[in-house]
Amino acid sequence: MVDIQKQIDYWINGAEDDIITANLLIQEKRNLHGLFFCHLVIEKAIKAHFVMKTGEVAPRSHNLV
């Protein structure tokens, strides 16, 4: 059985780490790389929300329709 809270924490912790990296990159004027990390933050937040709402493991796919 999958621990749903552990899955949510996994995605949220990853998003928190990535937003720190995004901020550092943008401060250094590495905007494209910073924006890529912003994309990862959004994707991970969506996956955390998916897990919270469905009680299922988030898909490993990037297709989050």
N, C-alpha and C positions, 0 to 999 in steps of 0.2 A: 504494500500500500504506500502511496506517495504522500509525503508530508506537505500539505498545501502551503502552510505558512513558511516552510523552508524554501519552497519554490518562489513564493512572493518575495521573500527576503533576498534570494539569489538575484532576481532581476532588479530589485530596487537598489541593492548594494552595487551592482554593476553600473547602473545608471548614475548613481552618486559619484562613483570613481570617474566615469567618463565625462561628467559635467565639469569636474575639476580639471581634467586634461583639456577639455574644450576651452575653458577659460584661459588656461596657461598658453595654449597655442594662439588664441585670438589676441592676447596681450602682446605676444611676440610677432604679431602681424602675419601669422601663418593661417590666414582666414579659411582657405579651402580645407585644410586639415582640421581646423577647429570646427567648421560646419559639418564635416563628416562625423566628428564625435558627437555633435548635437543631434545628428540623425540617429546615431546609436542610442543616445539617451531616450529619444522619443520612442524608438522601437522597443527598448527594454521596459519603458513605462507602460506601453500598450500590452506587452506580454504579461507584466505583473497584474495589470487590470483584468486581462483575459483569465488568468489563473484564479484571481479573486472572485470573479463573477461566475465562472463555469465549474470551478473545483477540479479542473483538468490540467494536465501538464501543457504548457504553451508549445505550439509547434516550433520546430527548429528552422522552419522556412522563414524567408523574409517577406513572403506574400501574406500580409496581415489584413486581408479584406474583412 
